[in-house]
Amino acid sequence: MFDFVRNNTRILQLLLLVLILPSFVVFGIQGYSQFSDQADTVAKVGSQKVPQAEWDNAHRNAVERARAEQPDVDARLFDTPQFKQRSLEALVRQYVLAAAANDQHLTAADARVQRLFSTDPQFANLRNPDGTLNKAMLEARGMTANQFVGLLRQELTLSQVLSGVQNTGQTSRVSNRHAVEALFQVREVQWMKFEPKAYVAGLNPTADQLKTFYNDPANVGWLMAPEKADVQYVVLDLDSLKSQVSVSEDDLRRAYQENASRFSTPEERRASHILISVDPKATADQKKAARTKAEGLLAQARKNPAGFGELARANSSDEGSATNGGDLDFFGRGAMVKPFDEAVFKLKTGEISDLVESEFGFHIIKLTAVRGGQAKPFEEVRAQLEDDARKQLAQRLYAEAAEKFTNAVYEQSDSLKPVADELKLSVQSMSDVLRVPGAKDQGVLSNPRLLEALFDPANREKGRNTEAVEVGPSKLVSARIVKYSPAARLPYEAVEAQLRERWVAAEARKAARADADRKLAAWSKAPDQAQMPASVQISRRTVFNQPPAVMDAALRVPESQLPAWKVVDLGADGVALLKVIKAVPPQVSPQELQETEAQFGNYWGRAEADAYYRALKRQYKVEYLNEGKKVMDGSNKSAEQQKTDTPS
């Protein structure tokens, strides 16, 4: 099962998107050590090692989920220490919980696993009409029922570690009331907005001002042309191997015969029926009377087949079809109860059956039409057969070809031509490949691991091949830099228009702030001269058109300091001038207190569960190593730098 999870995470991601995402990268306690000797260790949880390969897999899943949720997200975010830290922390969390579950002898009973599967709506498409597991759907995705149940059981087991703490969170009524009153507090506020666009007209920068702005260290980031390179690369995948294999005509025809059912459309039949219903509790005499009536109707139907519809309208107990002359429309095998199904698929078109007894009573069936059931001709499916056969042959060749590819790009590291010639691949080229691609689509050259190897100074300076990097299922890539362009500041002439636009925007914001500060100084000394709009009541329950920053600033002023004036920065939208006049006692109903009590209890429970998890990390002596330590340290430094760079 563990190898399956490693090799098919993308399939499982689509199948179990919400509940079992963390489980894609977790192997149970017994499986943690299976791969520890095959990859670098990025963390340790007790005696268990977290290998680099598992982190790579977890990070790849996190990136794919983020892209699915936000297709326009800047891809550079995926390469930041903070994003890498989150994927590593999520993986370590699963190891910690698995270790705790093992030590606490926790497990999920079969009944609980079954209950989760039967009641959770996200598994509805995996349930048959009778509630059983749709094994065919799982098998189509390369997953067995045992593997699926194992994942469910694993997730339920791990959830027990923290649920015992989280589900017992409680708060006192006094604490709850204080929290609710703080949440629902109301302030009477006057506020006005100073928009930068109102100050743009008088701004016309000189050449010297623009050049000073150009040389300002604060603008270095957006003025830099990104690090990039012209690249050659070779791809080994199933498509490249498929083009190299051939399949004989005899093999294709043999495959056609062996898979005849695959190329046939399912047969469907259309029938009309007359039902004489029989109550399951009917006596023998009642059942005999129903049979006698049905036999009489059968005789009439056979005497006048054209009048079958009128006979059904007048006599059938099946109200749904009786109004349509007994017509049931087209249906496939297995759609009807077994006796009915067996009878209708033995009839010829226009033929009327003998009496058919089912759990509903006695049926008289007339077959009215047949469609489907014909096999597609060989010529129509030949291309599909050939593609499938080539794919199977390519899969058999891939392992050997991958080994040759990996060795060749390393042994002859100054050129990709030898490996391309040996494996009949093509050397491809791409110009201006970015080290951090962002929104630019670079195909296989967008892979973070490949880019890291490609722009590594050791490979970059000597134009050496990268190692063979797996960028997808059965897809290896090696690349080399032909021409390298380091990150450099763009010339002044190329960005003059942008400099002007940004300078005007920045100065307009400064002008708006200065105007707000002047009015604050004047009006706070002479409130009677203030030209502020009418006051409004602001609270978290009555959010109207005020920006969130205005509401937050108004509610943060201590009640003891009221009335109070404040200038609030709104970023690109300018600034706001506030006069917080007074606090208005919140009106909290008993119903609101009752409704929020459970909610605050959940908050407490989650906080206690988080504290318990941190205690478990200390208990199992979580330690970050190698690349894991670098990312954790780098993320912490980045967070501290952000605090330092944030203007007060």
N, C-alpha and C positions, 0 to 999 in steps of 0.2 A: 504493500500500500504506500509506503513512504517514497519509493522510487516513482510511483505514479503521480503522487502529489507534486514532486519536484518537476516532473517532465510535462505536466498538463495543467499548470496553474492558470493559463488563460481560459481553458475550457471550464474549469471549476469556477473561475471568477464570474463568468456569465451565468452559470447554473445556480450558484449560491451567493449572490452578490451581497446581500445584507447581513445574514446571520453568521456565515462561516468564513468571511474574508480573513480574519486572523489565523484561521486554521490552515490556510494554504501554505504557511511558512512554518508550521509547527510539526514536529515529528513526535511523538510521545517520548516518555522518559527512556524507554529502551532504545529508541532510535537516534537519540542525540549524538551518540558517539560513533555512529556508522560512517560519518563523513568527516570527522574531525581531523583525520590524518591526511585528507585529500585537499585541504584548503587552509589558507591562513586563518588564524583565530582572531576575531574582532572583539569578543567579549567572553567572560566566564561567569557562569551562574553556579555557585558551589563548585562541584567537580566537573560540571558539564561545560563543554566548549561550544561557542557559537561561531560557526565557520563563515568565512567571507562569502562563499557561494550562497549560503542561506540569506545573508544580508542583501547581496545583489538581487536575488529573487524577490525578496520582500520590497526592496526599493523599486524594482521594475513594476511590481503590482501596484504600489502606491502611485507611481507616475501615471500608469494607465487609468487608474480610477480617477485621478485628478483631471486628466485630459477628457475622460468621458463626461465628467460633471461640468467642466469648464473648457470647451474646445478652443477658446481663444486665449487661454492662459499663457503667459510668457514662459516659454520653456526654460529660460535661465533660472527660474525659481527652483527647478528640480535639481539644479547643480549647487545650490547654496548649502552651507553647513547646517542651517536650520531644518531644511527639508530632509536632508540625509539623517539628521539626528532623530527626526520623528519616525522615520522608517526603522531605524535601529532600535529606538526605544520600544516601538510596538512589538518588534521581534523578541527583544529581551523580556518584555512583559509576559509573553506567552511561555517562555522558558521558566520564568519565576513561578507563574501560576501552575505550570505543569509539575514543577518540583514540589510545590506546596501540596498540590492534590495528591501526589504520590506519597508524601510523608504523612498526610492526614487520612490516607486510605479512602479517598473519595472516589466515587464512581456513579454513573447514571444508570438507573434500572431500566430494563427493557420497556416497562410500561410507560416510563417518562419519555423515552425516546419516541415511542409510538404515538404518545399524546401530542408531542411537539410536531411530528410529521403530519398527524391527522388534523390538527387545528390551526396551524400557522398558515395564513393565506399565501405566503410567498412560495409554498410548496404545492399550491393547487394544481399547477401544470404537470406535476410529477405524480399526481394521484389518479388512479383509474376510477371509473364511475362507482365501483364498489369500495373505494377507499384504499385499495392495495397500491403498492409501489409499481409505477410503470417502468418495468425493467428494460423494455425496448428503448425508451427514451434515454435512459442512463447509458445503455450499451452504445447507442448512437453517438454518445459523447465520450466513449472510451472509458466508462466507469462502471464498476460492478455494484450490485446492491450492497455487498458487504463493505465495500469502501465507503459508500454513501452513508450507511448506518454508522460506520466507524467515525466518520467526521462529525456526525450529529452527536454521537455519544461523547466524543472528545470535547466538543464545544460546551455541552451541558456540564461535563465534569469540571472543566476549568471555571465555568461561571459560578460553581458552588463555593469556590475559595473566597470570593469577595461578597457573594450575595448574603451570606449569614450576617455580615456586618452591615452591608448597605441597606438591607431590608428592615433593619431594626431602628433606623434613625427616628428620633422623637424630639420634639421641642415642647417646652412648657407654654401654657396659654399666655402668660405674661410676655415671654420672649417672642412668641408669635405675634402678639398685638403690637409690640414695639417695632418689629420688622415690617408689619403691614402698614403702620402709620408712617414709617420712614419711606416706604415704597410709594405710598399714596399721598405724600405731603403735597401741599398746594402753595404756590407763591403768587402774589399779585405783582406784576412786572410791567414796566414800560420799556420798550426797546425799539431801536431803529437801526437800519442797515446802511453801511457806507460801501457802495459797490465801486470797484476799481474803474469800471468803464466811464464813470462820471468824471474822472480826473485825467483821461487819456488825451483830450484835445490839446492841452498845453504842453505836452511832452514831445520834444523833438531832439533826440540825442545828437551830439557832435561826433565827429570821427574819433576824437581823443577819448570821449566817454565810452564809445563802443570798444575801442582797443583796450581800455582799462578793464572793461567788463570781460573782454576776451581773455585777458591775462589773470583774471580773478581765480584763485585756486578752487573756489567753490563751484566753478563751472567746468572743471577739468573732466568730470565724468561724462557729460553729454557731448563734449567737444572731441572726444577720442574716437578715432576710427578703430573698429574692433580688430583683434588679432585674427588673421586669416591666412589661407594657403591655397595654392593650386595642388591638387592631389591626384594620384593614380591609385586605383584600387581594383581588387579581384574578388568576385563573389562566388562561393561554392554553395549551391543549394539544389534542391530536387529538380527545379526547372532546368538548370544547366545540365544535369545528368540525364534528364528525360530526353533531351535533344540528341543525346549520344547513343541511345539504345534503339533497337528495332524489334518489331514483333511480326512474326510470320502470319500470313493469311490463314493458315490452318489453325494456328493458336487462337486467332480472333474468332473464328467460326466455332471452335471448341468451347471457348468462353461464352459465346452466344447461346449455345445449346445448354450449357450447364447453368446458365442464369436466365433461362427463358421466362420464368415468372417475374423477374425483375423488370423485364421490358414489356410486360402485358398490363393493359389497363384493367382494373378490377371490374368484374362483371356485376352489373346492377339489374334488378328486375322491378317492373311496375305491375302491381296487382290490385285488384279490387276484392273485397270480401264482404260476406254477410256473417255477422256474429249473433248467435243465439246464446246469450250469457247464462251461466249456471252459478248460483251462489255456492261457495266452497262448503257451506253447511247444509246444502240442499239434501233432502231425503232421496231415497232410491226412486220413489214414484215421481218426484219433481224432476229428477235427472232424466228419467225415462220419457217424461212428457216433453222435455226440451229436445231430446234426441228425435222424437217422433216429429215434432214441428220442423226441426232442421232437415230431416229426410224429405219431408213434403216440399220444403223450399228448394232443396237440391233437385228434386224431380222437375219442378217448375223451371228452374234455371237451365237445366239441360234441354228441356223441351223448347225453351225460347231464350237462347244465349243473348240475343240482342236486348232483351228486357232485363238483364242482370242489374243494371243501375236502378231502374224503378223498383225492382224487388228489394234491393238493399235499402233504398230510401224509406220504404214502407215497413220493413221488418227488422233491420239490423239494430242490435243493441249498442253498437259502437257509434255514439252520437257524433264523434269527431269526423268520421269518414262517411257516415250515412247520408249527410246532406250533400256530399259529392258523389253519390252513387256507389259508395263503398271504396272509392279510389284512395290508395295509400301512397301514391307517387312512387318514385324510384327509391330503392334501398339496396344495400349490399348484404353479403352473407353475414350472419350473426346479428343483424339489426333487430330481428323478430325473435319471439320465443321459439325454442328449439323445434317443437312439432310443426309449427307454421313454417319455419325456415326450411326444414327438410322437405316439406311438401311442395312449397312454391318453386324450389330450385330443381324439382323433378318434372315440372309441367312444361308443355310446349305452348308457344304463343297462341292465345284463344282458347286453350283447354281449361276445363273446369274440374277441380279436384273432387275426390270423395270427401266425406265428412272428416274434418281434422279436429281432434279433441285436444284442447290445451287447458291450462289452469283457469282460463277465462270463460270457457264453455266450448261450443261447437262452431267451427268456421267452415264456410263454403268459399273457396278461393278461385278466382278467375285470373289467369296470367294475361296481361294486356300488352306488355312490351318487354324487350330485352335489349340492353346496350352494354358495350364494353366487352372485356374478356378476350379481345384480339391482341395478339402479339405484334409489336412493331417489327417491321422487316429489318433484316440484318443491315441493309444499306443505310437505313435511317439512324441506327445506333452504332455504326461502325466506328465513327470518330470518338464516341464516348468510351467504347470498349478499348480502343487503342490508347487513349489517354490514361485510362485506369491501369492498363497493362504496363505502359511506360512508367507510370508512377510507382507501381509495385517493384519493377526492376530497378528503378532509381533508388528506392529505399534500401534495397539489398546492397547496392553498390556504395551507398553513402558512407557507411562506417569506414570502409577501406580508403575511400577517396578523402575523407576528412583527416585520416591519419597522414596520408601523403601530403595533403595541403598544409597541415600544421608543421610537419617536418621541413617541407621545402621552403616555406616563407622564412623559416629561422635559419636554415643552413645556407641559403643563398639570399642573404638579407639586403643586398644592394640593388636588387631588381625583382620585379614581379613577373617578368617574362618567362623565366624558367618554369615556375609553377603553372602559369597559364598554358604554356606549350605542353607540359606533361599531362595535364588534366583536360586539355582542349577547352580552356576557358578564355574569355576575352579580358584584356586589360582596359578598364574604363577610366575616364578622366572627368574631373569636375573642378571648375575654377571658383575662387573666392569662397572656399569652405571655411565657415566660421568656427572658432573654438567654442563659442557659446552661441548656437544657432538662433535662439529666440523663436520668432514666428516663421523663420525661413525653413522651407522644406528641403532637407538635404538627403532624403531617402535613408539608406543604410548608414550614411555618414552622419546621421543625427544621434547615433548611439553614444551615450555618455562614456562608456568604457572604451570604445574605439577611439573617440576623440581625445580622451585622456592619454591613451598610448600614442596616438598620432602626433600630438603636440608636446609629448615628453621631450625635453631638451636633448636627451641622448639619441632619440630617433630623428628629431627635427633637424638637428645640425648636420647630421651625416646622411640624411635622406634614406634612412634604413626602413625596412618593412616593419610594420607592427606585428605582434604575435597574431595568430588566428583568433579572432574574437567572435563569439556566438552572438549574433544580433537578433536572432529569432529561432523558432523551431527548425532544426535541420538547415541552418543558414550560417555559414562562416564567412568572415570578411577579413582581408588583410589590406593595409593601405600604406602609402609612403608619400612624403611631401616632396614635390618637385620645385616649388617656389614658395618661400615663406615671407609674410609681411607682418611684422610685429605691430602691436597696438601703438598708434601715434596720434598726436593732436592734429585735427583737421586744419588746413590752412585758413587764415582769416578770410580770404576772398570767397572761399567755398561756403562759409557759414554766416556771411555778413547779414543776410536777410533774417536768418533765425536769431542772430544776436540782437538785431534791432527789435524784433517782436518780443523777445524775452526781456530785454532791457525795459521797454515800455511797460510790460506787464508787471515787472518787479517794482518800478518806480511808481506806477499807479497804485499798487498795494501799499507802498510806503506813504503816498499822499493820503490815501483813505485812512490809514492808521493815524497819521499826524492830525488830520481833521477831527477824527474821533477823540484823540487825546486833548486837543484844544477845547472842544465842546465839553468834555468831561471836567476839565479844570475849571472852566467858567461856570457851568451849570451846577456843579457840586457846591460851589461857593454861593451861588444865587439861584436856588431851585425855582423861584418864582419866574425867572426869565427863561427857564428851560422850554424848548419847543419840541417836546416829546409827544409821540402818538398816545392815544388813550390806553389805559392800562388793560391788561388781559390776565386771566388766571392760567398759570402754567403748572401742569403736573404730568406724571407719566401716564395717567389715565385719560388725559385730554390733550393729546398731541395734535396741533393744527398745522399751521404753515411755518412755525418757527424751526430753524435748524436744530439738530440734536445738540450742538455745542452750546446754543443759547439756553436750552432747557437744562442741560447739565450744569452750566455756570450758575444759573439762577437758583437751582436746588442745592448747590454746594455752599452757598454763603451761609455761615452760622446765623441762626435766628437772633442771637444776642447782638449781632452787628448791623441789623436792619434799622433804617433803610441804608442801602449801600449801592454804590456805582461801580460798574465794571466795563472794561473793554474786552471783547472776546474775538479772538482771531478765527476767521472763517476760511482761511487758506486762499485759494484762487477766487473765492466769492467776496473777499474783502474782510471787513470787520463789523462787529455789532456793538452798539453802546446800550448798556442795560442800566436801568434803575430798579433794583429789587426793593419794593416798597414795604411789604409785610408778609408774614406767614399766615395763611388761612387754615384754620383747623380742618383736618380731613374728615370727611363723612364716611366712616367705615361701617357697613352693615354687619349684623351677626352672620348673615349668609356668607359674606366675603371672608369673614374671619374663619368660618368653618371650611370654606373652600380652599383657603390658603394654608390651613394647618397641615394637611397632608403634603402639600407641595413643599413647605419649608422642612417638613420631616424628611422628605426625599433629598433635599439639599444637604441637610445634616448627615444623612446616611451616606451620600456620595462623598462628602468631605471625610467622614470617618473611614470609608473604604479606601480612599486615596491615602490616608495616613497609614492604614494597615498595610497597603501595598508597599509604601516606602519602608515600613518596618520589615517586610518580607525581603526587600532588596538588601537591607543591611544584614538580615539573618543569613541569607544565602551568599553574602559577600560578593555582590555584583561588581565586576571589574572590567573596564574597557581597555582593550589592547590594540596595538598596531594601528590600522586605519580607523578602527572604532574610536580609539583614544584621540586621534587627530581630529576627527569630526566633532566629538564631544567638546574638546578644548576649543576648536575653531568656532563652534556655535556659541559657546559661552562668551568668547572674546567678541564675536559679532554683536551679541546682545548688549554687552557692556559698551561697545563702540556706539551703538544706536542711542543708548542713554546719553552718552557724552555729546553726540552730535545733535540731539534734540534741543531746539531753542527753548529757552525758558519763557 
